[in-house]
Amino acid sequence: MRNSHGIVSVDRERRKSTAEQKQSTYQENTRRKRDSLTGLLNHASFHNELNHSFKLAKKRKIPTALLLIDIDYFHAINHRYSYDFGDFILEAIADILKKNMPGNAAIARFSGEQFSVIWFPSTQDEAIKKSELLRQKIANSQITSGDFSTYVTISAGLVVNDGYIKTATEMLSASQLVLRSAKREGRNRICYWSRPEKTINDELNENLLMELQQKFAEMEHEIKSFGTSEIRSLLEEISIPDGLNDEHAENVAFISASLADELGLPEHQIDTIISAALLHDIGKLGIDSNILSKKGPLTDEEFEEIKKHPLLGVGFLNESQFLHKEMPLIMHHHEQFDGNGYPDGLKGDAIPIGARIICIAETIDGLLSGSTYREAVSLRATIAELRRCSGTQFDPQLVEIAIKLLETGRIG
């Protein structure tokens, strides 16, 4: 009897151990399918769901919808507030998606600030209506965490396959094409795919190449993000007594990122501009602090000393292998569009675009925030000053973009 009871006991323990192993394996497999921040499906799981849904819809002869979503100006928002608040925004958008899309929808964090949703609408019109309601819901939701609060908008590309798209890859490529259209047309909107002309295949192939290039850009972005955090730590440890507020570098970085994003520059280039903007005045550490903190106008001799700071900044950073792309922007952020700037008197397009952006961003923050050299001025006066200097100090195209962002409250 004891032997029999012992066998029963061992069998129970074995079954219990096997059940626990299965549960553990299930949890691990589930974890691997999910994005760790939002709890949504991750990028790899999204592709599996897209392929499965595409085949299922084709078999049942029902429509499939794919909505690809990009948070507008997320790069600039991240750098204005903090990466932690940026993560909170991603979690908030994920919650809105889960609450406002169909219960059987497959929702994923596609990449960075992009999300994707796959579902089976009855018609294209139904999918458009659902997507538009989602856009409005996000635009009207105030996102608040701690001391930070903001509204965000999205751009999105919607594709509803009515049987003419041949593969899931083509469907994804089509959604990326119309997403780019939504961003080009001004953001905070949804563009949807319509049946393409024959020449669309060339565009789709080009888009697949761009997707591959994006993968490499994302890898570079992760490295650059680490570099930016190191720059922020460095700036917290030093103080430049130039009469500007403590947030000047952050403000210039945010305004620069907003201008670059509106101009349509790629993310890796925006990263470089942000890093350069954070460090644009680092050379002032080599300038006499009495000159930097002087109240009122500078003498000609004092201004000549101030003009050395771009070269000094590049000299300080010359040994950094991380910042070789930033150095030309730091060197030339005081060049003027008409050629009357310093240190090299570059003119027009000869000035790196990032340097032109930082130049106008620094002026905007200086006008709105004030310094020892001048009192802060109103938004209207800032816009007037930008118009006055358009084509002389500033790139006219950037002036128009800056005014648009100021008038709509994106910067300022």
Stockholm file with secondary structure:
# STOCKHOLM 1.0

chainA/1-412         MRNSHGIVSVDRERRKSTAEQKQSTYQENTRRKRDSLTGLLNHASFHNELNHSFKLAKKRKIPTALLLIDIDYFHAINHRYSYDFGDFILEAIADILKKNMPGNAAIARFSGEQFSVIWFPSTQDEAIKKSELLRQKIANSQITSGDFSTYVTISAGLVVNDGYIKTATEMLSASQLVLRSAKREGRNRICYWSRPEKTINDELNENLLMELQQKFAEMEHEIKSFGTSEIRSLLEEISIPDGLNDEHAENVAFISASLADELGLPEHQIDTIISAALLHDIGKLGIDSNILSKKGPLTDEEFEEIKKHPLLGVGFLNESQFLHKEMPLIMHHHEQFDGNGYPDGLKGDAIPIGARIICIAETIDGLLSGSTYREAVSLRATIAELRRCSGTQFDPQLVEIAIKLLETGRIG
#=GR chainA/1-412 SS CHHHHHHHHHHHHHHHHHHHHHHHHHHHHHHHHBCTTTCSBCHHHHHHHHHHHHHHHHHHTCCEEEEEEEETTHHHHHHHSCHHHHHHHHHHHHHHHHHHSCTTCEEEEEETTEEEEEECCSSHHHHHHHHHHHHHHHHTCEEEETTEEEECCEEEEEEEECSCCCCHHHHHHHHHHHHHHHHHTTSSCEEECCCCCTTHHHHHHHHHHHHHHHHHHHHHHHHHHHHHHHHHHHHHHCCCCSSCCTTHHHHHHHHHHHHHHHHTCCHHHHHHHHHHHHTTTGGGGGSCHHHHTCSSCCCHHHHHHHTTHHHHHHHHHTTCSTTTTTHHHHHTTTCCTTSCCSSSCCCGGGSCHHHHHHHHHHHHHHHHHCCSSSCCCCHHHHHHHHHHTBTTTBCHHHHHHHHHHHHTTSCC
#=GC SS_cons         CHHHHHHHHHHHHHHHHHHHHHHHHHHHHHHHHBCTTTCSBCHHHHHHHHHHHHHHHHHHTCCEEEEEEEETTHHHHHHHSCHHHHHHHHHHHHHHHHHHSCTTCEEEEEETTEEEEEECCSSHHHHHHHHHHHHHHHHTCEEEETTEEEECCEEEEEEEECSCCCCHHHHHHHHHHHHHHHHHTTSSCEEECCCCCTTHHHHHHHHHHHHHHHHHHHHHHHHHHHHHHHHHHHHHHCCCCSSCCTTHHHHHHHHHHHHHHHHTCCHHHHHHHHHHHHTTTGGGGGSCHHHHTCSSCCCHHHHHHHTTHHHHHHHHHTTCSTTTTTHHHHHTTTCCTTSCCSSSCCCGGGSCHHHHHHHHHHHHHHHHHCCSSSCCCCHHHHHHHHHHTBTTTBCHHHHHHHHHHHHTTSCC
//
